[in-house]
Amino acid sequence: MEEFVILDQSYLEEMASLYKSAFFGEPWNDDWSDEEQLTEYIKEKSGGFRAINYGLRLDGKLVALSLGQITHWWEGTNYVLEELCVSPEYQGTGIGTRFMALIEADLKKQDVKGIFLQTDSDKPAYKFYQKNGFKEVSKHVSFFKGF
């Protein structure tokens, strides 16, 4: 049975487990073996001001999650999607597209005007977002300075 849910901090352990399984392997190879670091990351991404975290459960198991928050901008109210993932066993089955449609429907009910996100252009997520109607913001640039 499919269940679309709003995730709160009571789902923290499940969120961390799903996130780790989705990003630990190819093509991301994110080493989330430090459980404390992983838990703190999920807390930070899911606990912001005006956070809305969505989940999709199949037969009682969390198989997809979206962590983000509502932000206000002069162009309108947006959902800034910080993290989205689908359990590896369900990737490529259409679950991610179904989940995104449920998220969009819920946000439209809240009069949110759009979804903003960042992703790497060399990862499968890039094509997933394009397939689901997202457009690249050509003038947007991300910066990072390591030290």
C-alpha positions as YAML, in Angstrom:
chain: A
units: angstrom
residues:
- id: 1
  name: MET
  ca: [0.00, 0.00, 0.00]
- id: 2
  name: GLU
  ca: [1.28, 3.48, -0.92]
- id: 3
  name: GLU
  ca: [1.23, 6.26, 1.67]
- id: 4
  name: PHE
  ca: [2.37, 9.87, 1.08]
- id: 5
  name: VAL
  ca: [3.45, 11.33, 4.43]
- id: 6
  name: ILE
  ca: [4.87, 14.47, 6.00]
- id: 7
  name: LEU
  ca: [8.08, 13.48, 7.77]
- id: 8
  name: ASP
  ca: [8.88, 14.95, 11.16]
- id: 9
  name: GLN
  ca: [11.73, 14.24, 13.57]
- id: 10
  name: SER
  ca: [10.08, 10.98, 14.67]
- id: 11
  name: TYR
  ca: [11.18, 9.59, 11.27]
- id: 12
  name: LEU
  ca: [14.82, 10.64, 11.77]
- id: 13
  name: GLU
  ca: [16.28, 7.14, 11.99]
- id: 14
  name: GLU
  ca: [14.34, 5.95, 8.92]
- id: 15
  name: MET
  ca: [15.30, 9.07, 6.97]
- id: 16
  name: ALA
  ca: [18.99, 8.60, 7.77]
- id: 17
  name: SER
  ca: [18.90, 4.93, 6.82]
- id: 18
  name: LEU
  ca: [17.21, 5.59, 3.48]
- id: 19
  name: TYR
  ca: [19.50, 8.52, 2.70]
- id: 20
  name: LYS
  ca: [22.61, 6.47, 3.44]
- id: 21
  name: SER
  ca: [21.45, 3.56, 1.26]
- id: 22
  name: ALA
  ca: [20.58, 5.88, -1.64]
- id: 23
  name: PHE
  ca: [23.89, 7.77, -1.71]
- id: 24
  name: PHE
  ca: [26.43, 5.26, -0.37]
- id: 25
  name: GLY
  ca: [26.88, 3.42, -3.66]
- id: 26
  name: GLU
  ca: [27.35, 4.33, -7.32]
- id: 27
  name: PRO
  ca: [27.35, 6.90, -8.76]
- id: 28
  name: TRP
  ca: [27.62, 9.12, -5.67]
- id: 29
  name: ASN
  ca: [29.84, 7.01, -3.40]
- id: 30
  name: ASP
  ca: [29.14, 9.25, -0.40]
- id: 31
  name: ASP
  ca: [30.77, 7.67, 2.66]
- id: 32
  name: TRP
  ca: [28.12, 8.06, 5.37]
- id: 33
  name: SER
  ca: [29.72, 5.47, 7.67]
- id: 34
  name: ASP
  ca: [29.93, 8.08, 10.45]
- id: 35
  name: GLU
  ca: [26.43, 7.63, 11.87]
- id: 36
  name: GLU
  ca: [26.66, 10.72, 14.08]
- id: 37
  name: GLN
  ca: [27.63, 12.90, 11.10]
- id: 38
  name: LEU
  ca: [24.77, 11.41, 9.06]
- id: 39
  name: THR
  ca: [22.23, 11.99, 11.82]
- id: 40
  name: GLU
  ca: [23.31, 15.60, 12.29]
- id: 41
  name: TYR
  ca: [23.12, 16.20, 8.53]
- id: 42
  name: ILE
  ca: [19.58, 14.83, 8.31]
- id: 43
  name: LYS
  ca: [18.57, 16.90, 11.37]
- id: 44
  name: GLU
  ca: [19.96, 20.05, 9.73]
- id: 45
  name: LYS
  ca: [18.32, 19.46, 6.36]
- id: 46
  name: SER
  ca: [14.96, 18.40, 7.82]
- id: 47
  name: GLY
  ca: [14.68, 20.82, 10.72]
- id: 48
  name: GLY
  ca: [14.97, 24.26, 9.17]
- id: 49
  name: PHE
  ca: [12.56, 27.14, 9.54]
- id: 50
  name: ARG
  ca: [9.43, 26.39, 7.43]
- id: 51
  name: ALA
  ca: [10.76, 22.89, 6.68]
- id: 52
  name: ILE
  ca: [8.50, 20.51, 4.81]
- id: 53
  name: ASN
  ca: [9.78, 16.97, 4.49]
- id: 54
  name: TYR
  ca: [7.88, 14.46, 2.42]
- id: 55
  name: GLY
  ca: [8.03, 10.70, 2.38]
- id: 56
  name: LEU
  ca: [6.59, 7.88, 0.36]
- id: 57
  name: ARG
  ca: [5.96, 4.63, 2.15]
- id: 58
  name: LEU
  ca: [5.25, 1.34, 0.42]
- id: 59
  name: ASP
  ca: [3.90, -1.44, 2.59]
- id: 60
  name: GLY
  ca: [5.02, 0.47, 5.69]
- id: 61
  name: LYS
  ca: [8.60, 1.03, 4.49]
- id: 62
  name: LEU
  ca: [10.02, 4.49, 3.68]
- id: 63
  name: VAL
  ca: [11.18, 4.27, 0.05]
- id: 64
  name: ALA
  ca: [11.49, 7.95, -0.94]
- id: 65
  name: LEU
  ca: [12.12, 11.21, 0.88]
- id: 66
  name: SER
  ca: [12.35, 14.90, 0.14]
- id: 67
  name: LEU
  ca: [13.89, 17.36, 2.57]
- id: 68
  name: GLY
  ca: [13.28, 21.04, 1.97]
- id: 69
  name: GLN
  ca: [11.79, 24.29, 3.14]
- id: 70
  name: ILE
  ca: [9.44, 27.02, 2.02]
- id: 71
  name: THR
  ca: [11.18, 30.29, 1.14]
- id: 72
  name: HIS
  ca: [9.76, 33.67, 0.19]
- id: 73
  name: TRP
  ca: [11.22, 35.60, -2.70]
- id: 74
  name: TRP
  ca: [10.09, 38.65, -4.62]
- id: 75
  name: GLU
  ca: [8.91, 36.36, -7.44]
- id: 76
  name: GLY
  ca: [6.80, 34.26, -5.09]
- id: 77
  name: THR
  ca: [6.96, 31.46, -2.57]
- id: 78
  name: ASN
  ca: [9.15, 28.47, -3.46]
- id: 79
  name: TYR
  ca: [10.07, 25.10, -2.08]
- id: 80
  name: VAL
  ca: [13.85, 24.76, -1.85]
- id: 81
  name: LEU
  ca: [14.48, 21.07, -2.25]
- id: 82
  name: GLU
  ca: [17.65, 20.23, -0.32]
- id: 83
  name: GLU
  ca: [17.63, 16.45, -0.72]
- id: 84
  name: LEU
  ca: [15.54, 13.93, -2.62]
- id: 85
  name: CYS
  ca: [16.21, 10.24, -2.82]
- id: 86
  name: VAL
  ca: [14.60, 6.93, -3.64]
- id: 87
  name: SER
  ca: [15.62, 3.59, -2.20]
- id: 88
  name: PRO
  ca: [18.03, 1.84, -4.59]
- id: 89
  name: GLU
  ca: [15.66, -1.10, -4.94]
- id: 90
  name: TYR
  ca: [12.97, 1.23, -6.39]
- id: 91
  name: GLN
  ca: [15.15, 3.46, -8.57]
- id: 92
  name: GLY
  ca: [14.15, 3.27, -12.22]
- id: 93
  name: THR
  ca: [10.62, 2.01, -11.45]
- id: 94
  name: GLY
  ca: [8.79, 5.34, -11.75]
- id: 95
  name: ILE
  ca: [8.46, 5.77, -7.98]
- id: 96
  name: GLY
  ca: [10.55, 8.97, -8.05]
- id: 97
  name: THR
  ca: [8.36, 10.54, -10.73]
- id: 98
  name: ARG
  ca: [5.21, 9.52, -8.83]
- id: 99
  name: PHE
  ca: [6.68, 10.94, -5.61]
- id: 100
  name: MET
  ca: [7.58, 14.23, -7.32]
- id: 101
  name: ALA
  ca: [4.02, 14.55, -8.65]
- id: 102
  name: LEU
  ca: [2.63, 14.07, -5.11]
- id: 103
  name: ILE
  ca: [5.03, 16.71, -3.76]
- id: 104
  name: GLU
  ca: [4.06, 19.18, -6.48]
- id: 105
  name: ALA
  ca: [0.34, 18.62, -5.86]
- id: 106
  name: ASP
  ca: [0.74, 19.26, -2.13]
- id: 107
  name: LEU
  ca: [2.83, 22.39, -2.71]
- id: 108
  name: LYS
  ca: [0.29, 23.78, -5.20]
- id: 109
  name: LYS
  ca: [-2.41, 23.42, -2.52]
- id: 110
  name: GLN
  ca: [-0.21, 25.64, -0.33]
- id: 111
  name: ASP
  ca: [0.08, 28.26, -3.14]
- id: 112
  name: VAL
  ca: [3.79, 27.55, -3.61]
- id: 113
  name: LYS
  ca: [4.89, 28.79, -7.05]
- id: 114
  name: GLY
  ca: [7.82, 26.49, -7.78]
- id: 115
  name: ILE
  ca: [10.61, 24.21, -6.67]
- id: 116
  name: PHE
  ca: [14.27, 25.25, -6.64]
- id: 117
  name: LEU
  ca: [17.08, 22.72, -6.34]
- id: 118
  name: GLN
  ca: [20.71, 22.11, -7.19]
- id: 119
  name: THR
  ca: [22.23, 18.91, -8.51]
- id: 120
  name: ASP
  ca: [25.35, 17.70, -10.29]
- id: 121
  name: SER
  ca: [25.12, 17.63, -14.08]
- id: 122
  name: ASP
  ca: [27.09, 14.37, -14.25]
- id: 123
  name: LYS
  ca: [24.71, 12.34, -12.06]
- id: 124
  name: PRO
  ca: [21.47, 10.48, -12.96]
- id: 125
  name: ALA
  ca: [19.48, 13.01, -10.90]
- id: 126
  name: TYR
  ca: [20.18, 15.65, -13.56]
- id: 127
  name: LYS
  ca: [18.26, 13.71, -16.21]
- id: 128
  name: PHE
  ca: [15.56, 12.77, -13.68]
- id: 129
  name: TYR
  ca: [14.81, 16.42, -12.97]
- id: 130
  name: GLN
  ca: [14.86, 17.32, -16.67]
- id: 131
  name: LYS
  ca: [12.43, 14.46, -17.40]
- id: 132
  name: ASN
  ca: [10.14, 15.82, -14.67]
- id: 133
  name: GLY
  ca: [9.93, 19.31, -16.19]
- id: 134
  name: PHE
  ca: [12.69, 21.16, -14.34]
- id: 135
  name: LYS
  ca: [14.62, 23.75, -16.35]
- id: 136
  name: GLU
  ca: [18.24, 24.65, -15.86]
- id: 137
  name: VAL
  ca: [18.82, 28.19, -14.55]
- id: 138
  name: SER
  ca: [21.55, 29.24, -16.96]
- id: 139
  name: LYS
  ca: [22.75, 32.31, -15.05]
- id: 140
  name: HIS
  ca: [22.87, 30.59, -11.66]
- id: 141
  name: VAL
  ca: [26.33, 29.67, -10.46]
- id: 142
  name: SER
  ca: [27.33, 27.78, -7.34]
- id: 143
  name: PHE
  ca: [30.55, 28.70, -5.54]
- id: 144
  name: PHE
  ca: [32.64, 26.82, -3.03]
- id: 145
  name: LYS
  ca: [35.89, 27.67, -1.29]
- id: 146
  name: GLY
  ca: [37.71, 24.92, 0.56]
- id: 147
  name: PHE
  ca: [40.32, 25.52, 3.28]
...
